[in-house]
């Protein structure tokens, strides 16, 4: 798109890519807390703040979540990109999981975008993941909600894997003709 204003924030948004390969380097407590603060300050409809965020940053626990996910949807089910080679959390060292006491998709979408852009600002990469809901909203997900301290009746909204990227994907084409002032 031509004739746009550039600044640090705009350029971060325009340069963010979905990354599905990560190094083993863990996030620091400060990085996690910064991303949680950015999630917390995301706007919500009528300031209801319906979402909660939980961070899983233990590799063993992430692998157990992946096993339960695959056992729920099927090991041969193409439920997400690179399903045949990557775990559902894409091998990232941290997974931010967003829940709500009712379906708050729009508020959760704003929150997950704050996390993804803030991660980029910290030199981290991310992959927004919706397919995890197949586990979290299933009977098999109740144990994970309990583990995360979330009421079993709360609904999964969205999640985002965050870490130090081990790849630099090229931007995918966008259908610019569908974005215009009228």
N, C-alpha and C positions, 0 to 999 in steps of 0.2 A: 504494500500500500504506500503510495507516494504522499508527500506533503504532510508528514506527521512531526510532532514535537518529540525531541529526545531529551531524556534526563536519566538519572541513575535508576529511578523506580521504573520508568517506562522500559528502559533497556533490560532490566532484570526480568520483567514480565515477558518481553518479546524474545528473550534468549533462553527462557526455561524450557527444558525438554524432559520428556518422560524417560527415565533411565531404568533399565532392567538388569543391570549387572553392577555389583558393588564390591569394594574391597572389604576386608575383614575389620578395618579400623572402626572401633566403637565411637559412638557419639559421647561427648563429654556431658557431665551433669549440667554445665552452663548452657550448652547447645540445646539440650532437651528442655530445660527450664525456659529458655528464650522462645522456643517454638511453642511451648505450652502457653506462655504469656501472649503470644501473637494469636493463638487460637482463642484464648479467653476473651480477648478484646475484639473479636470479630463481631460485627453487628448482627442482631437477630430481630425478627419481626416483633414489634411492640416491646422490645427489650425483654422478651420472655426468657431468654437464655435457656432454651430447652435441651441443649446438648451437653454431654460430658465427654471428656477425652481420657483415654487410658493409653499409656505407653508400655509396650512390651519390648525390652531390650536385652533379653537373655536368649542366647542362641538355642539352648536346649528347649526352652518354652516355645520359641518360634517354630522349631522343628516339630514339636508336639501339636501345635496348632495346625501346621501344614498336614501332618498325618491325619488328624481328625477331619480336616477339610477334605482331603482326598478320599478318606473313607466315607464321607457323607455324599460327595458328588460323583465319586467313581474315579479310579486312578487313570482311566483312559478317556476322561471327559475333557474336552478342550474348553474349560471354563474361563480361561484367561490367556493372554498372550504369553508365549513360551511355556505353556503348561507342561510340555513334554520334557523340559530341561531345567526349569526353575521351580522352586517352591512358590506357594501363593504369595508370600511376602517378598518375592524376587531376590532373596538372598541378602536383603538390606539388614544392617545391624539393629534397626529400630522400626517398630510398627506403631503408628498412632492410630487408635481405633476410636471412632466417634459413635456414640449411642444417644438416643433420646427417649423420653417417656412417651412420645408419640412420634409418628413419622414427621420429622422436621428436615426434609431433604434440602430445601433452599437454605436454611440456616446452616446445616451441615456442609453444604457446598461452599458457602462463603468461608466457613471455618477452615475447611481443607485447603482452599486456595490460599488463605493467609499462611498456613503452615508451609505449603509448597513454595510460595514466593519468599517467605522468610528463610526457608532452608537454602534457597538459591543465594540470598543475600549473605548467608553465612559460609558460602562456598561448598554447600552440600547439594545433593541431588535427591530426586524424589520420584515416586510412581504412585499415582492415585489408584486405589484398588476398590472396586465395588463388589467383586465376586465373593469376597469373604462373608458377605451376608448370607450366602447359602449355608454356611456353617453356623454363624452367630444367631440366626433366626430359626434354626432347626433345633430339635430336641437335643442334639449332640452339642449345641452351643451353650446350653445352660451351665455346664461346668466352667466354661471360659468366662461367662458373665459373672459367675460366683467368684472365680479367681481374681477377676478385675474389680470386684466390689460394685457390680452393676446389678440392679434388680433384674431377675430373669424375665420379667414382662417388658422390659425396655427393648427397643428395637435398634438393630444395627442401622447406621445411616451410611457411613463410608469410612474408608481407612486410607492411610498414606504411608508407604514405606519410605524411610529416609536414611541416607548414608552418604559415604564418599563414593562417587561413581567410578566404575572401572571401564566406562565407555563414554563416548561423546557422540550421541546420535545426531545426524543431520536433521534439520527441520523438515517436516512433512508439508506438502503443498496445502494451501488453504484456498477455498473457493471465494476469492475476494469479491466477485460480483454479487454475493449474497449479503455483503456488509456495506451499506450505503445510507447516506442521509436522504430523506424523502421530503 
